[in-house]
Amino acid sequence: MKANLGKKIQKLRKTQGYTQEKLAEMLGISRAHMGHVEQGIKTPSIKLLGKIAKALKVKVSALFP
């Protein structure tokens, strides 16, 4: 599931035209952490999921495949 969540975040990020670095900067996290979330290595907190959704202009539910 984590990998699917990460892939969905990555797809939405690319659709919005953001690099990992830019999105990470917007979220206040490192690019490495953002990469780990997208790869499914790390699970984002509920708070971070909310920030990701807001930055990508989608509802939190849209982050889940």
All heavy atoms as TSV, in Angstrom:
chain	resi	resn	atom	element	x	y	z
A	1	MET	N	N	0.818	-1.202	0.000
A	1	MET	CA	C	0.000	0.000	0.000
A	1	MET	C	C	0.863	1.268	0.000
A	1	MET	O	O	0.558	2.221	-0.693
A	1	MET	CB	C	-0.919	0.005	1.209
A	1	MET	CG	C	-1.469	1.386	1.361
A	1	MET	SD	S	-3.022	1.667	2.002
A	1	MET	CE	C	-2.623	3.106	2.940
A	2	LYS	N	N	1.952	1.267	0.804
A	2	LYS	CA	C	2.790	2.455	0.863
A	2	LYS	C	C	3.333	2.807	-0.520
A	2	LYS	O	O	3.392	3.964	-0.885
A	2	LYS	CB	C	3.957	2.244	1.838
A	2	LYS	CG	C	3.546	2.281	3.283
A	2	LYS	CD	C	4.745	2.357	4.199
A	2	LYS	CE	C	5.594	1.116	4.141
A	2	LYS	NZ	N	6.709	1.132	5.087
A	3	ALA	N	N	3.724	1.791	-1.285
A	3	ALA	CA	C	4.267	2.040	-2.616
A	3	ALA	C	C	3.198	2.636	-3.520
A	3	ALA	O	O	3.476	3.537	-4.309
A	3	ALA	CB	C	4.833	0.754	-3.206
A	4	ASN	N	N	1.964	2.135	-3.402
A	4	ASN	CA	C	0.866	2.668	-4.215
A	4	ASN	C	C	0.587	4.127	-3.866
A	4	ASN	O	O	0.352	4.947	-4.752
A	4	ASN	CB	C	-0.409	1.847	-4.027
A	4	ASN	CG	C	-0.285	0.466	-4.642
A	4	ASN	OD1	O	0.514	0.242	-5.546
A	4	ASN	ND2	N	-1.082	-0.466	-4.152
A	5	LEU	N	N	0.614	4.437	-2.581
A	5	LEU	CA	C	0.406	5.809	-2.124
A	5	LEU	C	C	1.509	6.701	-2.690
A	5	LEU	O	O	1.242	7.770	-3.227
A	5	LEU	CB	C	0.400	5.873	-0.596
A	5	LEU	CG	C	0.406	7.264	0.038
A	5	LEU	CD1	C	-0.852	8.029	-0.347
A	5	LEU	CD2	C	0.532	7.154	1.545
A	6	GLY	N	N	2.743	6.239	-2.597
A	6	GLY	CA	C	3.871	7.000	-3.105
A	6	GLY	C	C	3.775	7.244	-4.596
A	6	GLY	O	O	4.046	8.340	-5.083
A	7	LYS	N	N	3.373	6.212	-5.335
A	7	LYS	CA	C	3.237	6.350	-6.791
A	7	LYS	C	C	2.146	7.353	-7.145
A	7	LYS	O	O	2.281	8.127	-8.094
A	7	LYS	CB	C	2.924	4.988	-7.421
A	7	LYS	CG	C	4.032	3.979	-7.277
A	7	LYS	CD	C	4.692	3.711	-8.606
A	7	LYS	CE	C	5.743	2.643	-8.490
A	7	LYS	NZ	N	7.078	3.167	-8.425
A	8	LYS	N	N	1.063	7.347	-6.375
A	8	LYS	CA	C	-0.032	8.288	-6.619
A	8	LYS	C	C	0.433	9.718	-6.344
A	8	LYS	O	O	0.146	10.631	-7.125
A	8	LYS	CB	C	-1.232	7.918	-5.731
A	8	LYS	CG	C	-2.451	8.751	-5.948
A	8	LYS	CD	C	-3.098	8.451	-7.294
A	8	LYS	CE	C	-4.391	9.228	-7.408
A	8	LYS	NZ	N	-5.264	8.729	-8.424
A	9	ILE	N	N	1.158	9.910	-5.256
A	9	ILE	CA	C	1.698	11.237	-4.927
A	9	ILE	C	C	2.645	11.690	-6.037
A	9	ILE	O	O	2.570	12.830	-6.495
A	9	ILE	CB	C	2.409	11.224	-3.550
A	9	ILE	CG1	C	1.375	11.034	-2.432
A	9	ILE	CG2	C	3.211	12.507	-3.341
A	9	ILE	CD1	C	1.974	10.746	-1.072
A	10	GLN	N	N	3.509	10.785	-6.485
A	10	GLN	CA	C	4.456	11.112	-7.550
A	10	GLN	C	C	3.717	11.512	-8.834
A	10	GLN	O	O	4.077	12.501	-9.479
A	10	GLN	CB	C	5.360	9.917	-7.828
A	10	GLN	CG	C	6.412	10.181	-8.889
A	10	GLN	CD	C	7.247	8.947	-9.154
A	10	GLN	OE1	O	6.710	7.881	-9.462
A	10	GLN	NE2	N	8.552	9.085	-9.010
A	11	LYS	N	N	2.704	10.765	-9.190
A	11	LYS	CA	C	1.936	11.060	-10.403
A	11	LYS	C	C	1.280	12.441	-10.310
A	11	LYS	O	O	1.344	13.242	-11.244
A	11	LYS	CB	C	0.876	9.980	-10.617
A	11	LYS	CG	C	0.060	10.163	-11.872
A	11	LYS	CD	C	-0.955	9.037	-12.037
A	11	LYS	CE	C	-1.811	9.271	-13.271
A	11	LYS	NZ	N	-2.829	8.241	-13.416
A	12	LEU	N	N	0.651	12.721	-9.174
A	12	LEU	CA	C	0.005	14.019	-8.981
A	12	LEU	C	C	1.027	15.152	-8.974
A	12	LEU	O	O	0.781	16.221	-9.529
A	12	LEU	CB	C	-0.804	14.020	-7.681
A	12	LEU	CG	C	-2.068	13.170	-7.694
A	12	LEU	CD1	C	-2.608	12.994	-6.273
A	12	LEU	CD2	C	-3.130	13.795	-8.585
A	13	ARG	N	N	2.171	14.896	-8.356
A	13	ARG	CA	C	3.242	15.904	-8.314
A	13	ARG	C	C	3.695	16.257	-9.723
A	13	ARG	O	O	3.818	17.430	-10.081
A	13	ARG	CB	C	4.432	15.383	-7.494
A	13	ARG	CG	C	5.663	16.285	-7.577
A	13	ARG	CD	C	6.836	15.741	-6.790
A	13	ARG	NE	N	7.338	14.458	-7.210
A	13	ARG	CZ	C	8.110	14.252	-8.287
A	13	ARG	NH1	N	8.443	15.255	-9.078
A	13	ARG	NH2	N	8.552	13.035	-8.571
A	14	LYS	N	N	3.916	15.235	-10.537
A	14	LYS	CA	C	4.374	15.470	-11.906
A	14	LYS	C	C	3.289	16.168	-12.729
A	14	LYS	O	O	3.599	17.032	-13.549
A	14	LYS	CB	C	4.788	14.150	-12.553
A	14	LYS	CG	C	6.093	13.617	-11.991
A	14	LYS	CD	C	6.499	12.316	-12.643
A	14	LYS	CE	C	7.840	11.846	-12.122
A	14	LYS	NZ	N	8.268	10.606	-12.779
A	15	THR	N	N	2.026	15.808	-12.502
A	15	THR	CA	C	0.912	16.448	-13.197
A	15	THR	C	C	0.870	17.939	-12.888
A	15	THR	O	O	0.566	18.753	-13.758
A	15	THR	CB	C	-0.431	15.793	-12.785
A	15	THR	OG1	O	-0.391	14.417	-13.141
A	15	THR	CG2	C	-1.609	16.447	-13.469
A	16	GLN	N	N	1.209	18.294	-11.645
A	16	GLN	CA	C	1.230	19.697	-11.224
A	16	GLN	C	C	2.497	20.417	-11.694
A	16	GLN	O	O	2.610	21.630	-11.553
A	16	GLN	CB	C	1.132	19.804	-9.696
A	16	GLN	CG	C	-0.175	19.331	-9.113
A	16	GLN	CD	C	-1.313	20.285	-9.366
A	16	GLN	OE1	O	-1.115	21.491	-9.499
A	16	GLN	NE2	N	-2.515	19.769	-9.450
A	17	GLY	N	N	3.465	19.651	-12.225
A	17	GLY	CA	C	4.698	20.249	-12.723
A	17	GLY	C	C	5.729	20.551	-11.653
A	17	GLY	O	O	6.626	21.369	-11.855
A	18	TYR	N	N	5.612	19.893	-10.498
A	18	TYR	CA	C	6.562	20.115	-9.413
A	18	TYR	C	C	7.667	19.066	-9.439
A	18	TYR	O	O	7.411	17.898	-9.710
A	18	TYR	CB	C	5.879	20.028	-8.042
A	18	TYR	CG	C	4.855	21.094	-7.773
A	18	TYR	CD1	C	3.588	20.757	-7.319
A	18	TYR	CD2	C	5.139	22.438	-7.956
A	18	TYR	CE1	C	2.631	21.734	-7.056
A	18	TYR	CE2	C	4.195	23.418	-7.696
A	18	TYR	CZ	C	2.948	23.058	-7.248
A	18	TYR	OH	O	2.013	24.021	-7.002
A	19	THR	N	N	8.878	19.501	-9.116
A	19	THR	CA	C	9.967	18.551	-8.889
A	19	THR	C	C	9.824	18.052	-7.454
A	19	THR	O	O	9.132	18.673	-6.632
A	19	THR	CB	C	11.345	19.227	-9.044
A	19	THR	OG1	O	11.461	20.255	-8.054
A	19	THR	CG2	C	11.533	19.805	-10.440
A	20	GLN	N	N	10.508	16.960	-7.142
A	20	GLN	CA	C	10.522	16.485	-5.751
A	20	GLN	C	C	11.058	17.571	-4.844
A	20	GLN	O	O	10.538	17.796	-3.760
A	20	GLN	CB	C	11.426	15.249	-5.611
A	20	GLN	CG	C	10.739	13.949	-5.745
A	20	GLN	CD	C	11.650	12.779	-5.408
A	20	GLN	OE1	O	12.827	12.935	-5.114
A	20	GLN	NE2	N	11.093	11.599	-5.480
A	21	GLU	N	N	12.092	18.239	-5.300
A	21	GLU	CA	C	12.727	19.282	-4.498
A	21	GLU	C	C	11.750	20.421	-4.205
A	21	GLU	O	O	11.652	20.897	-3.070
A	21	GLU	CB	C	13.959	19.816	-5.218
A	21	GLU	CG	C	14.811	20.716	-4.380
A	21	GLU	CD	C	16.141	21.070	-5.027
A	21	GLU	OE1	O	16.507	20.473	-6.051
A	21	GLU	OE2	O	16.805	21.963	-4.493
A	22	LYS	N	N	11.012	20.864	-5.216
A	22	LYS	CA	C	10.057	21.966	-5.042
A	22	LYS	C	C	8.933	21.562	-4.092
A	22	LYS	O	O	8.575	22.335	-3.191
A	22	LYS	CB	C	9.494	22.394	-6.406
A	22	LYS	CG	C	8.456	23.500	-6.312
A	22	LYS	CD	C	9.034	24.781	-5.744
A	22	LYS	CE	C	7.990	25.883	-5.695
A	22	LYS	NZ	N	8.462	27.046	-4.963
A	23	LEU	N	N	8.370	20.372	-4.285
A	23	LEU	CA	C	7.290	19.930	-3.401
A	23	LEU	C	C	7.795	19.787	-1.971
A	23	LEU	O	O	7.129	20.224	-1.026
A	23	LEU	CB	C	6.669	18.619	-3.891
A	23	LEU	CG	C	5.486	18.092	-3.083
A	23	LEU	CD1	C	4.349	19.113	-3.000
A	23	LEU	CD2	C	4.977	16.772	-3.654
A	24	ALA	N	N	8.963	19.213	-1.807
A	24	ALA	CA	C	9.540	19.056	-0.468
A	24	ALA	C	C	9.716	20.414	0.201
A	24	ALA	O	O	9.407	20.583	1.384
A	24	ALA	CB	C	10.879	18.327	-0.547
A	25	GLU	N	N	10.188	21.392	-0.570
A	25	GLU	CA	C	10.368	22.749	-0.053
A	25	GLU	C	C	9.027	23.328	0.393
A	25	GLU	O	O	8.921	23.929	1.461
A	25	GLU	CB	C	10.977	23.617	-1.154
A	25	GLU	CG	C	11.264	25.045	-0.758
A	25	GLU	CD	C	11.804	25.855	-1.935
A	25	GLU	OE1	O	12.762	25.395	-2.576
A	25	GLU	OE2	O	11.245	26.926	-2.210
A	26	MET	N	N	7.997	23.128	-0.410
A	26	MET	CA	C	6.659	23.615	-0.068
A	26	MET	C	C	6.139	22.971	1.220
A	26	MET	O	O	5.387	23.591	1.972
A	26	MET	CB	C	5.672	23.325	-1.213
A	26	MET	CG	C	5.952	24.108	-2.481
A	26	MET	SD	S	5.057	23.461	-3.917
A	26	MET	CE	C	3.358	23.800	-3.462
A	27	LEU	N	N	6.536	21.717	1.450
A	27	LEU	CA	C	6.050	20.960	2.608
A	27	LEU	C	C	6.924	21.133	3.844
A	27	LEU	O	O	6.554	20.701	4.932
A	27	LEU	CB	C	5.968	19.471	2.254
A	27	LEU	CG	C	5.047	19.105	1.099
A	27	LEU	CD1	C	5.216	17.642	0.729
A	27	LEU	CD2	C	3.600	19.413	1.436
A	28	GLY	N	N	8.107	21.713	3.661
A	28	GLY	CA	C	9.021	21.881	4.789
A	28	GLY	C	C	9.727	20.600	5.186
A	28	GLY	O	O	10.047	20.395	6.353
A	29	ILE	N	N	9.957	19.720	4.197
A	29	ILE	CA	C	10.680	18.472	4.453
A	29	ILE	C	C	11.852	18.395	3.482
A	29	ILE	O	O	11.932	19.160	2.528
A	29	ILE	CB	C	9.773	17.224	4.308
A	29	ILE	CG1	C	9.225	17.106	2.871
A	29	ILE	CG2	C	8.637	17.263	5.329
A	29	ILE	CD1	C	8.448	15.813	2.599
A	30	SER	N	N	12.752	17.445	3.705
A	30	SER	CA	C	13.898	17.296	2.802
A	30	SER	C	C	13.471	16.595	1.518
A	30	SER	O	O	12.476	15.865	1.486
A	30	SER	CB	C	15.006	16.492	3.480
A	30	SER	OG	O	14.616	15.135	3.621
A	31	ARG	N	N	14.245	16.795	0.471
A	31	ARG	CA	C	13.976	16.121	-0.789
A	31	ARG	C	C	14.123	14.612	-0.612
A	31	ARG	O	O	13.375	13.829	-1.174
A	31	ARG	CB	C	14.933	16.639	-1.891
A	31	ARG	CG	C	14.406	16.296	-3.275
A	31	ARG	CD	C	15.301	15.467	-4.178
A	31	ARG	NE	N	16.355	14.711	-3.630
A	31	ARG	CZ	C	16.335	13.365	-3.513
A	31	ARG	NH1	N	15.291	12.656	-3.857
A	31	ARG	NH2	N	17.368	12.734	-3.022
A	32	ALA	N	N	15.082	14.213	0.214
A	32	ALA	CA	C	15.297	12.788	0.480
A	32	ALA	C	C	14.060	12.169	1.131
A	32	ALA	O	O	13.630	11.066	0.764
A	32	ALA	CB	C	16.517	12.586	1.361
A	33	HIS	N	N	13.467	12.879	2.092
A	33	HIS	CA	C	12.256	12.382	2.754
A	33	HIS	C	C	11.118	12.256	1.739
A	33	HIS	O	O	10.398	11.261	1.731
A	33	HIS	CB	C	11.854	13.302	3.911
A	33	HIS	CG	C	10.725	12.766	4.728
A	33	HIS	ND1	N	10.916	11.881	5.757
A	33	HIS	CD2	C	9.381	12.970	4.645
A	33	HIS	CE1	C	9.732	11.561	6.281
A	33	HIS	NE2	N	8.792	12.218	5.618
A	34	MET	N	N	10.980	13.261	0.871
A	34	MET	CA	C	9.945	13.211	-0.162
A	34	MET	C	C	10.166	12.008	-1.077
A	34	MET	O	O	9.226	11.291	-1.420
A	34	MET	CB	C	9.971	14.511	-0.983
A	34	MET	CG	C	8.825	14.670	-1.950
A	34	MET	SD	S	7.271	14.988	-1.110
A	34	MET	CE	C	6.357	13.527	-1.548
A	35	GLY	N	N	11.418	11.770	-1.431
A	35	GLY	CA	C	11.751	10.611	-2.259
A	35	GLY	C	C	11.398	9.305	-1.573
A	35	GLY	O	O	10.865	8.384	-2.204
A	36	HIS	N	N	11.643	9.224	-0.275
A	36	HIS	CA	C	11.331	8.011	0.479
A	36	HIS	C	C	9.821	7.785	0.557
A	36	HIS	O	O	9.362	6.644	0.503
A	36	HIS	CB	C	11.938	8.070	1.881
A	36	HIS	CG	C	13.426	7.926	1.878
A	36	HIS	ND1	N	14.214	8.392	2.900
A	36	HIS	CD2	C	14.278	7.390	0.972
A	36	HIS	CE1	C	15.486	8.136	2.626
A	36	HIS	NE2	N	15.540	7.531	1.460
A	37	VAL	N	N	9.065	8.863	0.661
A	37	VAL	CA	C	7.600	8.740	0.674
A	37	VAL	C	C	7.131	8.204	-0.680
A	37	VAL	O	O	6.332	7.272	-0.742
A	37	VAL	CB	C	6.922	10.098	0.996
A	37	VAL	CG1	C	5.428	10.040	0.734
A	37	VAL	CG2	C	7.188	10.492	2.446
A	38	GLU	N	N	7.652	8.770	-1.764
A	38	GLU	CA	C	7.233	8.348	-3.099
A	38	GLU	C	C	7.644	6.912	-3.401
A	38	GLU	O	O	6.949	6.206	-4.118
A	38	GLU	CB	C	7.797	9.288	-4.167
A	38	GLU	CG	C	7.113	10.633	-4.191
A	38	GLU	CD	C	7.551	11.512	-5.350
A	38	GLU	OE1	O	8.365	11.086	-6.186
A	38	GLU	OE2	O	7.051	12.658	-5.419
A	39	GLN	N	N	8.770	6.476	-2.841
A	39	GLN	CA	C	9.240	5.107	-3.062
A	39	GLN	C	C	8.579	4.095	-2.138
A	39	GLN	O	O	8.777	2.892	-2.288
A	39	GLN	CB	C	10.755	5.039	-2.862
A	39	GLN	CG	C	11.545	5.814	-3.892
A	39	GLN	CD	C	13.017	5.902	-3.504
A	39	GLN	OE1	O	13.590	4.959	-2.961
A	39	GLN	NE2	N	13.630	7.043	-3.753
A	40	GLY	N	N	7.807	4.577	-1.170
A	40	GLY	CA	C	7.150	3.671	-0.235
A	40	GLY	C	C	8.042	3.228	0.901
A	40	GLY	O	O	7.685	2.318	1.655
A	41	ILE	N	N	9.198	3.862	1.046
A	41	ILE	CA	C	10.130	3.517	2.130
A	41	ILE	C	C	9.626	4.077	3.453
A	41	ILE	O	O	9.737	3.443	4.495
A	41	ILE	CB	C	11.551	4.039	1.817
A	41	ILE	CG1	C	12.099	3.326	0.582
A	41	ILE	CG2	C	12.485	3.879	3.011
A	41	ILE	CD1	C	13.364	3.932	0.015
A	42	LYS	N	N	9.068	5.292	3.391
A	42	LYS	CA	C	8.520	5.931	4.586
A	42	LYS	C	C	7.043	6.214	4.394
A	42	LYS	O	O	6.605	6.560	3.305
A	42	LYS	CB	C	9.252	7.249	4.876
A	42	LYS	CG	C	10.680	7.061	5.274
A	42	LYS	CD	C	11.270	8.297	5.872
A	42	LYS	CE	C	12.680	7.979	6.357
A	42	LYS	NZ	N	13.295	9.104	7.024
A	43	THR	N	N	6.297	6.072	5.473
A	43	THR	CA	C	4.873	6.381	5.455
A	43	THR	C	C	4.687	7.794	5.980
A	43	THR	O	O	5.155	8.110	7.076
A	43	THR	CB	C	4.090	5.404	6.362
A	43	THR	OG1	O	4.366	4.071	5.934
A	43	THR	CG2	C	2.600	5.667	6.300
A	44	PRO	N	N	4.025	8.648	5.218
A	44	PRO	CA	C	3.811	10.018	5.694
A	44	PRO	C	C	2.809	10.053	6.846
A	44	PRO	O	O	1.882	9.237	6.903
A	44	PRO	CB	C	3.262	10.753	4.472
A	44	PRO	CG	C	2.690	9.690	3.608
A	44	PRO	CD	C	3.476	8.443	3.879
A	45	SER	N	N	3.018	10.985	7.754
A	45	SER	CA	C	2.079	11.167	8.858
A	45	SER	C	C	0.760	11.722	8.306
A	45	SER	O	O	0.711	12.207	7.166
A	45	SER	CB	C	2.656	12.149	9.880
A	45	SER	OG	O	2.765	13.445	9.290
A	46	ILE	N	N	-0.268	11.681	9.113
A	46	ILE	CA	C	-1.567	12.244	8.719
A	46	ILE	C	C	-1.396	13.736	8.424
A	46	ILE	O	O	-1.935	14.246	7.439
A	46	ILE	CB	C	-2.621	12.043	9.839
A	46	ILE	CG1	C	-2.854	10.554	10.097
A	46	ILE	CG2	C	-3.913	12.759	9.505
A	46	ILE	CD1	C	-3.497	9.804	8.961
A	47	LYS	N	N	-0.620	14.414	9.249
A	47	LYS	CA	C	-0.385	15.844	9.058
A	47	LYS	C	C	0.301	16.102	7.717
A	47	LYS	O	O	-0.077	17.004	6.969
A	47	LYS	CB	C	0.468	16.385	10.206
A	47	LYS	CG	C	0.694	17.875	10.162
A	47	LYS	CD	C	1.474	18.334	11.391
A	47	LYS	CE	C	1.722	19.829	11.339
A	47	LYS	NZ	N	2.464	20.293	12.514
A	48	LEU	N	N	1.324	15.287	7.400
A	48	LEU	CA	C	2.037	15.452	6.135
A	48	LEU	C	C	1.120	15.122	4.956
A	48	LEU	O	O	1.166	15.797	3.936
A	48	LEU	CB	C	3.304	14.591	6.098
A	48	LEU	CG	C	4.171	14.727	4.844
A	48	LEU	CD1	C	4.553	16.185	4.578
A	48	LEU	CD2	C	5.415	13.857	4.952
A	49	LEU	N	N	0.283	14.102	5.093
A	49	LEU	CA	C	-0.671	13.783	4.025
A	49	LEU	C	C	-1.568	14.983	3.729
A	49	LEU	O	O	-1.845	15.294	2.569
A	49	LEU	CB	C	-1.543	12.583	4.407
A	49	LEU	CG	C	-0.943	11.209	4.183
A	49	LEU	CD1	C	-1.880	10.138	4.733
A	49	LEU	CD2	C	-0.646	10.957	2.725
A	50	GLY	N	N	-1.999	15.651	4.778
A	50	GLY	CA	C	-2.831	16.841	4.609
A	50	GLY	C	C	-2.090	17.942	3.878
A	50	GLY	O	O	-2.635	18.602	2.988
A	51	LYS	N	N	-0.813	18.132	4.231
A	51	LYS	CA	C	0.002	19.158	3.572
A	51	LYS	C	C	0.233	18.812	2.101
A	51	LYS	O	O	0.209	19.681	1.239
A	51	LYS	CB	C	1.355	19.300	4.276
A	51	LYS	CG	C	1.301	20.004	5.607
A	51	LYS	CD	C	2.721	20.100	6.166
A	51	LYS	CE	C	2.799	20.957	7.398
A	51	LYS	NZ	N	4.188	21.108	7.872
A	52	ILE	N	N	0.484	17.526	1.837
A	52	ILE	CA	C	0.705	17.082	0.452
A	52	ILE	C	C	-0.543	17.341	-0.376
A	52	ILE	O	O	-0.474	17.889	-1.478
A	52	ILE	CB	C	1.101	15.589	0.402
A	52	ILE	CG1	C	2.492	15.382	1.005
A	52	ILE	CG2	C	1.047	15.063	-1.034
A	52	ILE	CD1	C	2.877	13.924	1.249
A	53	ALA	N	N	-1.690	16.952	0.165
A	53	ALA	CA	C	-2.960	17.153	-0.552
A	53	ALA	C	C	-3.188	18.636	-0.838
A	53	ALA	O	O	-3.560	19.010	-1.955
A	53	ALA	CB	C	-4.117	16.571	0.251
A	54	LYS	N	N	-2.945	19.471	0.153
A	54	LYS	CA	C	-3.141	20.911	-0.024
A	54	LYS	C	C	-2.197	21.463	-1.087
A	54	LYS	O	O	-2.607	22.240	-1.961
A	54	LYS	CB	C	-2.931	21.631	1.304
A	54	LYS	CG	C	-3.258	23.106	1.266
A	54	LYS	CD	C	-3.165	23.749	2.639
A	54	LYS	CE	C	-3.526	25.223	2.560
A	54	LYS	NZ	N	-3.449	25.860	3.873
A	55	ALA	N	N	-0.933	21.058	-1.030
A	55	ALA	CA	C	0.057	21.534	-2.000
A	55	ALA	C	C	-0.294	21.087	-3.421
A	55	ALA	O	O	-0.060	21.820	-4.385
A	55	ALA	CB	C	1.446	21.032	-1.620
A	56	LEU	N	N	-0.860	19.884	-3.536
A	56	LEU	CA	C	-1.211	19.354	-4.858
A	56	LEU	C	C	-2.646	19.714	-5.269
A	56	LEU	O	O	-3.112	19.287	-6.320
A	56	LEU	CB	C	-1.018	17.834	-4.882
A	56	LEU	CG	C	0.426	17.360	-4.681
A	56	LEU	CD1	C	0.488	15.843	-4.604
A	56	LEU	CD2	C	1.334	17.884	-5.780
A	57	LYS	N	N	-3.316	20.470	-4.401
A	57	LYS	CA	C	-4.673	20.963	-4.674
A	57	LYS	C	C	-5.679	19.833	-4.918
A	57	LYS	O	O	-6.478	19.868	-5.856
A	57	LYS	CB	C	-4.661	21.933	-5.864
A	57	LYS	CG	C	-3.756	23.132	-5.663
A	57	LYS	CD	C	-3.643	23.949	-6.930
A	57	LYS	CE	C	-2.650	25.078	-6.802
A	57	LYS	NZ	N	-1.269	24.713	-6.992
A	58	VAL	N	N	-5.588	18.809	-4.063
A	58	VAL	CA	C	-6.521	17.687	-4.128
A	58	VAL	C	C	-6.997	17.352	-2.715
A	58	VAL	O	O	-6.405	17.802	-1.733
A	58	VAL	CB	C	-5.885	16.426	-4.765
A	58	VAL	CG1	C	-5.485	16.672	-6.210
A	58	VAL	CG2	C	-4.701	15.918	-3.954
A	59	LYS	N	N	-8.048	16.559	-2.621
A	59	LYS	CA	C	-8.499	16.061	-1.324
A	59	LYS	C	C	-7.559	14.925	-0.905
A	59	LYS	O	O	-6.974	14.256	-1.752
A	59	LYS	CB	C	-9.927	15.528	-1.421
A	59	LYS	CG	C	-10.941	16.601	-1.693
A	59	LYS	CD	C	-12.333	16.031	-1.728
A	59	LYS	CE	C	-13.331	17.146	-1.987
A	59	LYS	NZ	N	-14.704	16.655	-2.001
A	60	VAL	N	N	-7.456	14.701	0.395
A	60	VAL	CA	C	-6.597	13.628	0.905
A	60	VAL	C	C	-6.994	12.285	0.274
A	60	VAL	O	O	-6.137	11.486	-0.099
A	60	VAL	CB	C	-6.640	13.546	2.448
A	60	VAL	CG1	C	-5.911	12.319	2.954
A	60	VAL	CG2	C	-6.043	14.805	3.067
A	61	SER	N	N	-8.285	12.072	0.096
A	61	SER	CA	C	-8.749	10.803	-0.481
A	61	SER	C	C	-8.212	10.582	-1.892
A	61	SER	O	O	-8.057	9.438	-2.335
A	61	SER	CB	C	-10.283	10.741	-0.494
A	61	SER	OG	O	-10.813	11.799	-1.274
A	62	ALA	N	N	-7.882	11.658	-2.600
A	62	ALA	CA	C	-7.343	11.527	-3.964
A	62	ALA	C	C	-5.907	10.977	-3.968
A	62	ALA	O	O	-5.424	10.557	-5.019
A	62	ALA	CB	C	-7.370	12.874	-4.665
A	63	LEU	N	N	-5.259	10.968	-2.820
A	63	LEU	CA	C	-3.902	10.446	-2.731
A	63	LEU	C	C	-3.873	8.926	-2.702
A	63	LEU	O	O	-2.832	8.319	-2.923
A	63	LEU	CB	C	-3.191	10.996	-1.485
A	63	LEU	CG	C	-3.044	12.509	-1.393
A	63	LEU	CD1	C	-2.386	12.884	-0.066
A	63	LEU	CD2	C	-2.244	13.057	-2.559
A	64	PHE	N	N	-5.010	8.332	-2.426
A	64	PHE	CA	C	-5.071	6.878	-2.329
A	64	PHE	C	C	-5.632	6.276	-3.610
A	64	PHE	O	O	-6.646	6.725	-4.104
A	64	PHE	CB	C	-5.920	6.470	-1.115
A	64	PHE	CG	C	-5.298	6.896	0.185
A	64	PHE	CD1	C	-5.620	8.108	0.761
A	64	PHE	CD2	C	-4.350	6.091	0.802
A	64	PHE	CE1	C	-5.026	8.530	1.947
A	64	PHE	CE2	C	-3.749	6.484	1.988
A	64	PHE	CZ	C	-4.086	7.699	2.554
A	65	PRO	N	N	-4.932	5.275	-4.130
A	65	PRO	CA	C	-5.342	4.652	-5.398
A	65	PRO	C	C	-6.697	3.978	-5.319
A	65	PRO	O	O	-7.180	3.642	-4.301
A	65	PRO	CB	C	-4.259	3.625	-5.685
A	65	PRO	CG	C	-3.288	3.663	-4.567
A	65	PRO	CD	C	-3.749	4.668	-3.574
